[in-house]
């Protein structure tokens, strides 16, 4: 999946991210919740990623 936040709000980015996850079997199981969170965080804009810092939130619903 090659989605980046770019000019989208975090809310719009999370909706689009979830829509695309449907097409990626890897992100559709509870065992990979960590991977899903890491992928989401990695594609956030640097200024927002900085605000999250090293919180390591690994529950997607909590993260967004």
Wavefront OBJ file of the C-alpha trace (Angstrom):
o trace
v 0.000 0.000 0.000
v 1.490 3.330 -1.072
v -0.723 5.843 0.724
v 0.806 8.924 2.332
v -1.019 11.561 4.351
v 0.154 14.480 2.248
v -2.370 17.333 2.503
v -5.148 15.173 3.982
v -6.283 15.670 7.555
v -5.483 12.806 9.917
v -9.193 11.924 9.908
v -9.341 11.765 6.100
v -6.063 9.858 5.969
v -7.314 7.274 8.489
v -10.543 6.740 6.507
v -8.624 6.239 3.255
v -6.107 3.995 5.042
v -8.906 1.769 6.371
v -10.550 1.637 2.936
v -7.308 0.440 1.354
v -6.584 -2.074 4.127
v -9.609 -4.036 2.916
v -7.615 -4.892 -0.212
v -4.505 -5.947 1.699
v -5.051 -9.304 3.431
v -1.982 -8.726 5.595
v -3.732 -5.903 7.477
v -7.027 -7.725 7.995
v -6.167 -9.874 11.012
v -5.873 -9.017 14.692
v -2.388 -10.516 14.812
v -1.011 -7.697 12.663
v -2.530 -4.750 14.538
v 1.039 -3.690 15.387
v 2.055 -3.688 11.704
v -1.034 -1.697 10.762
v -0.227 0.966 13.356
v 3.409 1.167 12.283
v 2.437 1.533 8.609
v -0.089 4.266 9.462
v 2.411 6.186 11.607
v 5.199 5.916 9.047
v 3.159 7.690 6.384
v 1.994 10.592 8.562
v 3.437 14.021 7.859
v 6.626 14.621 9.877
v 5.050 17.393 11.981
v 2.246 15.086 13.107
v 4.546 12.106 13.546
v 6.633 14.295 15.850
v 3.580 14.987 18.037
v 2.964 11.267 18.462
v 6.617 10.794 19.328
v 7.613 7.402 20.626
v 4.238 6.583 22.160
v 4.154 3.189 20.401
v 0.366 2.963 20.407
v -0.396 -0.408 18.884
v -4.192 -0.371 18.925
v -5.353 1.206 15.661
v -8.589 2.631 17.075
v -6.630 4.332 19.860
v -3.985 5.607 17.462
v -6.437 7.365 15.160
l 1 2 3 4 5 6 7 8 9 10 11 12 13 14 15 16 17 18 19 20 21 22 23 24 25 26 27 28 29 30 31 32 33 34 35 36 37 38 39 40 41 42 43 44 45 46 47 48 49 50 51 52 53 54 55 56 57 58 59 60 61 62 63 64
